[in-house]
Amino acid sequence: MASLAHGYCLSVDLSGARVLVTGASRGIGEAIAREAAARGAGVIGVARSAGALNGVMTAINGVAFPCDLSVDSERSELVGRLEAIHGPIDVLVNNAGVDDTRVFAQASSLDVQRVITLNQIVPIELMRQALPLMRSRGRGHVVNISSLAAAGGFAGMTLYCSSKAGLSGFHRVLHHEMKRSPVGLTIVEIGPIPTDMLASVKGLRAPEQMFSRLRRLQLLPEVPRERVARAVCDAIESGTANVCLPRRARIYPLLVGLPQRIVNLLTSDIHR
């Protein structure tokens, strides 16, 4: 059943919907694109790697739009430009991101800019572009792919964890701000996924040992990307606000988000 808020339907039926997925050439983004297409969506994939992106989109009869989102001129008014060509975008999946596995003392100013831009600024900017268009049409859904690292970070992943914490924090406040909006919002906070990004952790002692310890304790098992993709698409179609995988770890984002929940209750009668 669709999730309702103040008379609005916050879910989107993927059959016939137009879905924009960033970082769609590989990993979680590719899996989400394939799952959405399998449910009848028309997918527009954005990624920097044109060759890999074209291969994925050809396989699912989607639209490939090679784009380096880290470049301001390439992401400027991206949503409007795509809508002018392909029509209204019903769902935006902010998945594109980058990790940076090193101790912070070894990071350059370019490393800081790259990680914060791709993991935090890009999704916020694409939401700035997409949300007014969705609200004007009275429907839409936005998914932000964050991480459990936003709630509990590991040494050696400082930039990645802080950028995802920024995205999750932004999403929580935005969700409160848009409580009377017809647009649904979903935050996806996930643990380690067997992808190229996770492979980069190997070789740096601190995060590799911490991942290994949490796996032995069965607190943070790896989650297949296909399971994440199904959960994301289910959330879009049901209007689910929060997705946490593995589920046993959902206490972490709940604890981090508790102050915002308190603020929400204290200000629930204030109209915006």
C-alpha positions in Angstrom: 0.0 0.0 0.0 1.3 3.5 -0.8 2.5 5.6 2.1 0.3 8.6 2.7 1.1 11.9 4.4 -1.4 14.8 4.6 -3.4 13.4 1.7 -0.4 12.9 -0.5 0.8 9.6 -2.0 4.6 9.4 -1.4 5.2 6.2 -3.4 5.8 5.8 -7.1 4.8 2.8 -9.1 8.0 2.0 -11.1 6.1 0.5 -14.0 6.1 3.2 -16.6 8.1 5.6 -14.3 11.2 7.5 -15.4 14.1 6.9 -13.1 17.4 8.8 -13.0 20.2 6.9 -11.4 23.6 8.4 -10.8 26.7 6.2 -10.6 24.8 3.7 -12.8 27.7 2.1 -14.6 28.7 -0.3 -11.8 28.2 -1.5 -8.2 25.0 -0.5 -6.4 23.9 2.0 -9.1 24.1 -0.6 -11.8 22.1 -3.1 -9.6 19.4 -0.4 -8.9 19.2 0.5 -12.6 18.7 -3.2 -13.5 16.1 -3.8 -10.8 14.1 -0.6 -11.7 14.1 -1.6 -15.4 13.0 -5.1 -14.5 10.0 -3.5 -12.8 9.0 -1.6 -15.9 10.8 1.7 -15.4 12.5 3.7 -18.0 16.0 4.3 -16.6 18.4 7.2 -17.3 21.8 6.3 -16.2 24.5 8.9 -15.3 28.1 8.0 -14.8 31.6 9.3 -15.7 32.6 6.0 -17.5 30.9 6.2 -20.9 31.9 2.7 -22.0 30.7 0.9 -18.9 27.5 3.0 -18.7 26.6 2.4 -22.3 26.9 -1.3 -21.7 24.6 -1.3 -18.8 22.0 0.9 -20.4 22.0 -1.1 -23.6 21.3 -4.2 -21.6 18.2 -2.7 -19.9 17.0 -0.5 -22.8 17.9 2.6 -20.8 19.3 5.9 -21.7 23.0 6.6 -21.1 24.1 10.1 -20.2 27.9 10.2 -19.6 28.7 13.0 -17.2 31.3 13.9 -14.6 29.3 15.1 -11.7 32.3 16.4 -9.9 32.5 19.2 -12.6 30.2 22.1 -11.8 29.4 22.9 -15.4 28.5 19.3 -16.2 26.0 19.0 -13.3 24.6 22.5 -13.7 20.9 22.2 -14.4 21.4 18.6 -15.3 17.8 17.5 -14.3 16.2 20.2 -16.4 18.4 19.4 -19.4 17.4 15.7 -19.1 13.7 16.5 -18.7 13.8 18.7 -21.8 15.0 15.7 -23.8 13.3 12.7 -22.1 10.4 14.1 -20.2 9.6 14.4 -16.5 11.8 12.4 -14.1 9.6 10.6 -11.5 12.4 9.2 -9.3 15.9 10.5 -8.6 18.4 8.0 -7.1 21.4 9.8 -5.7 23.9 6.9 -5.7 27.1 8.3 -7.2 29.9 8.5 -4.7 33.6 7.9 -4.0 35.5 6.6 -1.0 38.9 7.7 0.3 40.6 5.0 2.3 43.6 6.6 4.0 44.5 8.3 7.2 43.4 12.0 7.1 47.0 13.2 7.5 47.8 11.8 4.1 44.8 13.5 2.3 45.4 16.4 -0.1 43.2 19.4 -0.6 42.0 17.8 -3.9 41.1 14.6 -2.0 38.9 16.7 0.4 37.2 18.5 -2.4 36.6 15.3 -4.5 35.0 13.3 -1.7 32.9 16.1 -0.2 31.7 17.2 -3.7 30.7 13.8 -5.0 29.2 12.3 -1.7 27.5 15.4 -0.3 27.4 18.4 -2.6 26.3 16.5 -5.8 23.2 14.8 -4.3 22.2 18.1 -2.6 22.5 20.0 -5.8 20.6 17.4 -7.8 17.8 17.6 -5.2 17.8 21.3 -5.5 17.2 20.9 -9.2 14.7 18.0 -9.0 12.4 18.8 -6.1 10.7 22.0 -7.4 9.9 20.1 -10.6 8.5 17.1 -8.8 6.5 19.3 -6.4 5.0 21.3 -9.3 3.7 18.0 -10.8 2.4 16.7 -7.4 4.5 13.5 -7.4 8.0 12.1 -7.3 10.5 10.3 -5.1 14.1 10.9 -4.2 16.4 8.2 -2.8 19.7 9.1 -1.2 22.2 6.3 -0.9 24.2 6.9 2.3 26.1 4.6 4.6 26.1 3.1 8.1 29.5 4.8 8.2 27.6 8.0 8.7 26.6 6.7 12.1 29.8 5.0 13.2 32.9 5.8 11.3 36.2 3.9 11.0 39.7 5.3 11.3 41.2 5.5 7.9 37.9 6.5 6.3 37.5 9.9 7.8 36.5 11.8 4.7 34.1 9.2 3.4 32.4 8.8 6.8 32.0 12.6 7.4 30.7 13.2 3.8 28.0 10.5 4.3 27.2 11.9 7.8 26.6 15.2 6.1 24.3 13.7 3.5 22.3 11.7 6.1 22.0 14.8 8.3 20.8 16.9 5.4 18.3 14.3 4.4 16.8 14.1 8.0 16.2 17.8 8.2 14.9 18.0 4.6 12.5 15.1 5.3 11.1 17.1 8.3 10.9 20.3 6.1 9.0 18.5 3.4 6.5 16.7 5.6 3.6 18.2 3.7 5.1 17.7 0.3 3.8 15.3 -2.3 7.3 14.1 -2.9 8.6 11.0 -1.1 12.1 10.8 0.4 14.1 7.7 1.3 17.4 7.5 3.0 19.3 4.2 2.5 22.0 3.5 5.1 24.0 0.4 4.3 27.0 -1.6 5.5 29.7 -3.1 3.5 28.8 -4.2 0.0 31.1 -6.5 -2.1 32.0 -3.9 -4.7 35.1 -2.3 -6.0 34.7 0.5 -3.4 34.8 -2.0 -0.5 37.9 -3.7 -2.1 39.8 -0.4 -1.7 39.6 -0.9 2.1 41.9 -3.9 1.9 45.5 -2.9 2.4 44.8 -0.2 5.0 45.3 -1.9 8.4 42.8 -0.1 10.6 39.6 -0.2 8.5 40.4 -3.7 7.3 40.8 -5.0 10.9 37.6 -3.2 12.0 35.5 -4.7 9.2 36.9 -8.1 9.9 36.1 -7.8 13.6 32.6 -6.7 13.0 32.0 -9.5 10.5 33.3 -12.1 13.1 30.8 -10.6 15.7 28.0 -10.8 13.1 27.3 -7.1 13.6 28.1 -5.9 10.1 27.9 -8.8 7.5 28.3 -7.9 3.8 25.1 -7.3 1.9 24.8 -8.3 -1.8 24.2 -5.3 -4.1 21.2 -7.1 -5.6 19.5 -7.1 -2.1 20.2 -3.4 -1.8 18.6 -2.8 -5.2 15.5 -4.7 -4.3 15.1 -2.9 -1.0 15.5 0.5 -2.8 12.9 -0.3 -5.4 10.6 -1.7 -2.7 11.0 1.6 -0.8 10.1 3.7 -3.8 7.0 1.6 -4.5 5.8 1.6 -0.9 6.9 5.1 0.2 9.2 3.8 2.8 11.3 6.6 4.4 14.2 4.6 5.8 16.1 1.5 4.6 18.9 0.0 6.7 20.9 -3.0 5.6 21.9 -5.2 7.3 18.8 -4.8 9.4 20.5 -5.8 12.6 22.5 -2.6 12.4 19.5 -0.3 12.2 20.0 0.8 15.9 23.0 2.9 14.8 21.2 5.4 12.5 18.2 5.4 14.8 20.4 6.6 17.7 22.1 9.2 15.6 18.8 10.5 14.2 17.1 10.6 17.7 17.7 14.3 18.3 16.1 15.2 15.0 13.1 13.0 15.8 12.7 14.9 19.1 12.9 18.2 17.2 10.3 16.9 14.8 7.9 16.1 17.6 8.4 19.5 19.3 7.8 21.4 16.1 5.2 19.2 14.5 2.5 22.0 14.7 4.7 24.6 13.0 3.7 25.1 9.4 6.3 25.8 6.8 
